[in-house]
Amino acid sequence: MTASTSSATPPRATRTREATDRKITQATLDILVSDGIGAMTIEEVSRRSGVAKTTIYRRYRNTDDLLHHLQIEAVHLPEFGHLDTTRAGLQTLLERVAASFNDEIGLKAVGAVLSTSNQAVHGLARQIIDPAQQRFAQFIARGVEAGAFRSDADARFLFDTTLGSMLAAKALTPDAAGDWPERMTALLWPAIARS
């Protein structure tokens, strides 16, 4: 193995640790989503992840420590800088945001972690929500700057409304959630478009 090959491929121990961490993360999120924070125990994480309790305890003192240190892989949102600040651009942005949430952790998980008062769990939600909120705000700011959107468009409120709508659509009408981006665009566009 050459030096360039060994620097490109992480050592086996690193890959194994990363795979174990992913199993622990996924099991923890599954428990939070399906059963709530009250069901979180190291034993349950071990059972669902297939990772030995001793391995988990070597990494974390208890469930609070696990939640505090848990890192969710960042939602892979595409950049929206190329999208036109038009109605079609807004709909494309909403489609991509919804797809990113569904592909990564799911809106149900976001709703579950937002419904608890545990600050570590709220931190998990912020890891997912903040990147989407920032890109949404950048899109709105570009639209305001270009004169396409009203200057008083409140990006934070619009994003919060959008996130709440995604959660509700997925929870209450999962069969109709596919047309959510189009319906949300129809609702938001008159509120932000400069007349």
C-alpha positions in Angstrom: 0.0 0.0 0.0 1.4 3.4 -1.0 1.5 6.4 1.2 -1.2 8.1 -0.9 -3.5 5.1 -0.7 -3.2 4.8 3.0 -3.9 8.5 3.6 -7.0 8.3 1.3 -8.5 5.3 3.1 -9.1 5.6 6.9 -7.7 2.8 9.0 -10.0 -0.2 9.6 -10.3 0.7 13.3 -11.6 4.2 12.3 -14.1 2.7 9.9 -15.3 0.2 12.5 -15.7 3.0 15.1 -17.6 5.1 12.6 -19.9 2.2 11.7 -20.6 1.5 15.4 -21.3 5.2 16.0 -23.8 5.2 13.2 -25.6 2.2 14.6 -25.8 3.8 18.0 -27.1 7.1 16.5 -29.7 5.4 14.4 -30.9 3.2 17.3 -31.1 6.3 19.5 -33.1 8.2 16.9 -35.4 5.2 16.3 -36.2 5.0 20.0 -36.9 8.8 20.2 -39.2 8.6 17.3 -41.1 5.5 18.1 -41.2 5.5 21.9 -40.1 9.0 23.1 -37.3 10.1 25.4 -38.8 8.1 28.4 -37.9 4.9 26.6 -34.2 5.9 26.2 -31.9 3.5 28.0 -28.5 2.2 27.2 -30.0 -1.3 27.3 -32.6 -0.4 24.7 -30.0 1.3 22.5 -27.8 -1.8 22.7 -30.7 -4.1 21.9 -31.8 -2.0 18.8 -28.3 -1.3 17.5 -26.7 -4.6 18.1 -23.8 -2.9 19.8 -22.8 -4.3 23.2 -23.7 -2.3 26.3 -20.1 -2.3 27.4 -19.1 -0.6 24.1 -21.8 2.0 24.5 -20.7 2.6 28.2 -17.1 3.0 27.1 -18.3 5.9 24.9 -21.0 7.4 27.2 -21.6 7.5 31.0 -25.4 7.3 30.7 -28.3 8.2 28.4 -28.0 11.9 29.1 -24.3 11.8 28.1 -25.3 9.9 25.0 -27.9 12.4 24.0 -25.6 15.3 24.8 -22.8 14.0 22.6 -25.0 12.5 19.8 -24.2 14.1 16.4 -26.5 13.6 13.5 -25.0 13.6 10.1 -25.8 16.9 8.5 -28.8 17.0 6.3 -27.5 17.0 2.7 -29.3 20.1 1.4 -28.2 21.2 -2.0 -27.2 24.8 -2.5 -30.1 27.0 -3.6 -28.0 29.9 -4.9 -28.8 28.9 -8.5 -32.6 28.9 -8.0 -34.5 31.8 -9.4 -36.4 33.8 -6.9 -39.7 32.9 -8.7 -42.7 30.9 -7.8 -41.1 27.9 -9.6 -37.9 28.4 -7.7 -39.7 28.5 -4.4 -41.5 25.3 -5.2 -38.2 23.6 -6.2 -36.7 24.8 -2.9 -39.6 23.3 -0.9 -39.4 20.0 -2.8 -35.7 19.7 -2.1 -36.0 20.6 1.6 -38.9 18.1 2.1 -36.9 15.4 0.2 -33.8 16.1 2.4 -35.7 15.8 5.6 -37.4 12.6 4.4 -34.1 11.1 3.2 -32.1 11.9 6.3 -33.9 11.7 9.6 -37.5 12.3 8.7 -39.9 14.9 9.7 -41.4 12.5 12.3 -38.0 12.5 14.1 -37.8 16.3 14.0 -41.3 16.5 15.5 -40.4 13.9 18.2 -37.3 15.7 19.3 -39.0 19.1 19.3 -41.8 17.8 21.5 -39.5 17.3 24.5 -38.0 19.7 27.0 -34.7 17.9 27.0 -32.1 20.4 25.9 -29.7 17.7 24.4 -32.6 16.5 22.2 -33.4 20.0 21.1 -29.7 20.2 20.1 -30.2 17.2 17.9 -33.1 19.0 16.2 -31.1 22.1 15.6 -28.4 20.1 13.8 -31.0 19.2 11.3 -33.1 22.4 11.2 -30.4 25.1 11.2 -28.8 24.3 7.9 -32.2 24.2 6.2 -33.3 27.4 7.9 -30.1 29.2 6.8 -30.5 28.2 3.1 -34.2 29.2 3.2 -33.2 32.6 4.6 -30.6 33.1 2.0 -33.2 32.4 -0.8 -35.6 34.9 0.8 -32.8 37.5 1.1 -31.8 37.1 -2.5 -35.5 37.6 -3.5 -35.7 40.7 -1.4 -32.5 42.1 -2.9 -33.6 41.3 -6.4 -37.0 43.1 -5.8 -38.9 39.8 -6.4 -40.0 39.5 -2.7 -41.5 42.0 -0.3 -38.9 43.8 1.8 -40.8 42.8 5.0 -40.7 39.1 4.2 -39.9 37.4 7.6 -37.7 34.5 6.6 -37.6 33.0 10.1 -41.4 33.0 10.5 -41.8 31.7 6.9 -39.4 28.9 7.6 -41.1 28.0 10.9 -44.5 28.0 9.2 -43.0 25.8 6.4 -41.5 23.3 8.9 -44.7 23.1 10.8 -46.7 22.5 7.7 -44.3 19.7 6.6 -44.7 18.0 10.0 -48.5 18.3 9.9 -48.7 17.1 6.3 -46.6 14.0 7.0 -48.4 13.2 10.2 -52.0 13.9 9.3 -52.1 13.2 5.6 -49.1 11.0 4.7 -50.7 9.9 1.4 -51.2 13.5 0.2 -47.7 14.7 1.5 -46.3 14.3 -2.0 -48.2 17.4 -3.2 -47.2 19.4 -0.2 -44.6 21.5 -1.9 -47.0 22.7 -4.6 -49.7 23.5 -2.0 -47.3 25.3 0.3 -45.9 27.3 -2.6 -49.5 28.4 -3.4 -49.9 29.5 0.2 -46.5 31.3 0.6 -46.2 32.9 -2.8 -48.8 35.6 -2.3 -47.3 36.4 1.1 -43.8 37.0 -0.2 -44.1 38.1 -3.8 -43.8 41.8 -4.5 -47.0 42.9 -6.2 
